[in-house]
Every structure is written in C-alpha cells, then in structure tokens.
Amino acid sequence: MSGTKRKNDGHGRTGAMVSGLAVAVGCVLFLGGFVWAALVYQPYTVPTASMSPTVNPGDRVLAERIEGSEVRRGDVVVFTDEVWGAAPMVKRVVGVGGDQVVCCDERGRLTVNDTPVDEPYLHRGPAARGERAPASPQDFTAEVPRGQIFLLGDERATSLDSRVHLDDPGQGSVPLSAVQARVDAVAWPLDGMIGRPASFAALPGGVSAEGPLPLQLGAIVIGAALILGGAAYGPVAARLGRRRPAAGAAR
C-alpha cells in the first residue's frame, strides 16, 4: 500500500518538475522575445501611397533601429529631414555617397554607377506601344555626396522624393544622420518580411542583412507553446500517475 503511494507520489513529483521547467523556459523565451523586439524595433504607420505596392497607406510596419552607417542600397528606411518637411517619411535608398544615379537606360531601368538595376518591387505596367513603363516618368541624373543617400518611393509616378529636390544642395540627397530605422516587415495587415532586393547585391557594399525579427517571433511562439504545454502536462501526468496503481490493483 505504502509502496504504491510512494510510486504515485513519484509520478506526481516528476510531472510537476517537468511542467514547471517547461513553463519557466517558456516564460523566458516568450518575455525575452518581446523585450528583445521592443528594444530593436519601432512601429510606424505609413501615411501615404508613395511606397506602394511594397507598403500601402495605413500599413503598420516594424522598423529596426539602425545607425546611418548601416544603411545599404535597397533598404526601405524611415528618416526625418527638415528640407523634406520635418516629419518621418518612408522611402527606398537607391544610391549612397559617391554614387551616380541615372534614369533611365534604353530599357527604362534605373542605373547606379552605370550598372542597371532591375526593381521587381515596382509596378511597371505597359506604356505606349506595349512597352513596359520606365522606372521613373522623368529622366534625371544625380551625384550623391559622401555621407548622403538618394531616396525614391516605389510608386514612382506620384512619390515626392529625391527627384523633387534635385535643384537643392546635394541634388536631393539626405544625410545619413537623418535615418532613424530600416523597415523589415509589414505587421498589419500581415504581409510579412520585406526582402532585400538582389539587384543591388552586385554593387560595392552589397545589401544589408536581414533583421532579427524572425528569431524574435520564433522565441515568442516557442515560448507560448512551452507555457501552454507545460501548464497542461502537470495535471495530466498527475492523473495518469493516479490511474496506474488503481489499474494494477484491479488485476
């Protein structure tokens, strides 16, 4: 009788230990993922359609806090510049210091230092004579000063971007110090990660690395699963431990 009771107690203690450990680890992962994300990312609401179709007006995006020195071509960045209106804006970096940005070549593409750049994120619908519309409705050439970046919206027909400021000092470029964050994902609606354009990878400096958001989300999801699973396992293990001695006694 006492041996059966001790065996039952052992099952209960083991189940409680496993359950408590799973819940503890789950809490660390779940809360750690949230804290890590809050330290690294900042949410923004996109105010205009200038970055459509990549992000649309009203979209909630998650932007990784970065220094200007971390900016690479192809990044979608949040920046604030007095000349542009002193309000946070979202645009894509197409040129960095020392670049010559030109549009458009004979196939309607943007070129950076004479290298054509295919931009799959643009809606280049058919233009006259069935040809694809150019990457910019107006031709332009800009020399980007050192320590500056040249920015365009993905909705090239309506975006008010560096092209509007070509006659300003720096030919429409913005200081790296104006950059606050790099957009990594559209959080609402759930459109997922914004990838790095491979077409910029061949240029010196390449493209930026993906942010840690997938790891953070993974930690949160695994943590939640461990918390729920651990909380459910303890009572289940205790109940199974009580049933086994009873079944043995019946035989």
N, C-alpha and C positions, 0 to 999 in steps of 0.2 A: 504493500500500500504506500509506504513512505517512499520506496524506490520509484514507483510510478509518479508520485507527486514531484519528486526531485527532477525526474526526466521531463515532466511537463513544464516545471519552472525553468529548466534549461532552454527549452524551445522558446519560451516567452522572453527570456533574457536575450537570447541570440537575435530574435526578431526585433526586439526593441532597440538593440545595439545597431543592427543593420539599418533599421528605419531612421534612427537618429542621425547616423553617419550620412545617409543619403540626403536627408533634409538639410543638414549642416553644409555639406558640399554644394547642394543646390542653391542655398541662400547666398553662399559666397559667389558662385557663378552668376546668379540672377542679379543680385545687387551690384556686384563688381562690373558686370556688363553695362548696366545702366549708368553707373558713376563714370566709367571709362568713356562711354559715348557722350555724356554730358560735358566732360572735360574737353573732348576733342572736337565735337560737332556743335553747330549752332543752326537753329531752324530759321528759314526766311520764307516769306511769301512773295512770289514773283508778281510784280504789279502790271506788267504789260505783255503784249504778244511778240515782243522783239526777239525772243529766243525760241519761238515756235519753229518746228514741231518738237524740239528737244524738251523744252518745258513751256507750259502754257500759262496764260494769266490766271492767277488764283492758286496755282500749284504751290504746295508746301514742299520745300526742298531742305535737305540736310547738307550743310557746307562745312567742310573740315577747316578748322582754324590753321592758317599757314602764314609763314613769312614770305615777303616778296621774293626772296632768293630761291624759294621752292617752286615758283611758277614756271611752267613749261608751255610750249606751243600746244594748242589743242585744249587746254584747260578751260573750263567754264568757271569764271571767278565772280565773286561779289566784291565790289570796290566802291569807294566814295571819293569823288573828286570835285573840288569847288567849281571848276570850269564846266563840268557836266551837270551842275545843279545841286551839289552837296547832299544828295540822297543816295542810299545804297542802290546800286544797279548791278544787273547780271548780264555779262557778255562773254564771248569766247575769245581767248587770246590766239591771234593768228601770226603775230610777229613779236620778237623780243629785241633787245638792244643790239644794234648793228645790222639788223635785217633790212632788206629791201622788199617791200610787199607791193605786188603789182596785180592788177586785174584789168582786163582778163586776157588769157592767151587765145590762140586760134580756136581752141575747143571750149572756150568760155570758162576756164578754170582760173582760180587764184594761183599765183606763183610766189614763192618765198625764196629769195636768192636764186632766181631762175629755175627753181625746182617746182614743177606743177604739183598742186595739192588736190587730190580728189576728196570731196567733202560729202560723204554719204548721208550726213545728218541734214542736208539741205533738201528742200522740195524744189528741184529744178524741173518744173513742168515744161511742156513743149512751148517753144516760142514761134516766131514766124518761120514759115517753110518747114514746119515739123521738127526743127532742131531743138535741142534742149536749151532752156533759158540759161544765160550766163550766171556765174556765181555772184555777180553784182550788176544791177541795172546800169550803173555808171562806171566808166573806166577811171582808174586812179593809180597813182604811184606814190609811195611814201617811204621815206628813210626813217627808221626807228632809232632815236638817240640811245646811247648807253644808259642803262638804268631805267628804261621806259618799256612799255608794252603797247602793242597796237591791237585794238579790240573791235570785233564785229559781232552783230547779232546774227542768229541763224535764219531769221526772217529778213532776208536782205532787201526786200522791196520796201519795207516800212521802218526798219530799225534805225534809230538815231544813234549812231555810233561814231567811231573814229573818222569815218568818211565826212561827217558833218563838220568836223573840226580840222580839216586838212590845212586850212589857212592860218590856224593858230600856231604859236610856237610849239615845236615838236611834231608838227604835222598830224595832229590828232592823237598822239600817244599819251599815255598816262604813266605817272611814276609808279615804280614797283611798290613804294611805300603806301600807295592808295589801296592796295589789295588787302582784304580782310579775311577771305576764306575761299576755298575751292569747292564747288558743288559736286557732290559724289552720288547723290541719289534723289529721286523724287519720292517723298514719303507719302504724300496724298495728292491725287489718287495714287494707289500703289503701283507705280510704273517701274520701280526697281532702280538698279545702278545705272549711272551714266558712264559709259565706257570711254576710254582714251582713244582718240582717232589714230588708227595705224598709219595713216598717210603722213603724219608729222614725225613718225618714228625714225625715218631715214635722215632727217635733218640733224645737225650737230646739237647735242644735248638731249635728243630723244624726247620721250613723253614722260610724264610723271607716273609714279607708281600708284596703284590702287590704294585707297584709304583702308583703314582697319574696320570699317563698318560691318562687313560680313563676319569677321571674327567676333565682334561685339554682339551681333544678333545671334550668332551661334551659341555664345556663352549664355545669353538670356534664355534662349529656347531650351538648351540642355539643362540649365538651372531650374527652369519651371518644371520640366519633366521629372527631374530628380526630386523636387519638393513634393509634387503630386504623387509620384510613385512611392517615395519613402513614407509619406503620410498614410498611404493606403496599405503598405506592406506590413507595418507593425500589427495592426488589428487582425489582418488575415493570417499572419504567421502564428499569432497567439491562439486564434480559433482553431487552426489546424493542429497545433500542439495539444489542445484540449481534446480534440476528437480522436487522435491516435490511441491514447491509453484506453479510452472508452471502447473503441473498436476491438482492441486486444483483449479486454476483459470479457466482451461478449462471446468471443470464440472460446 
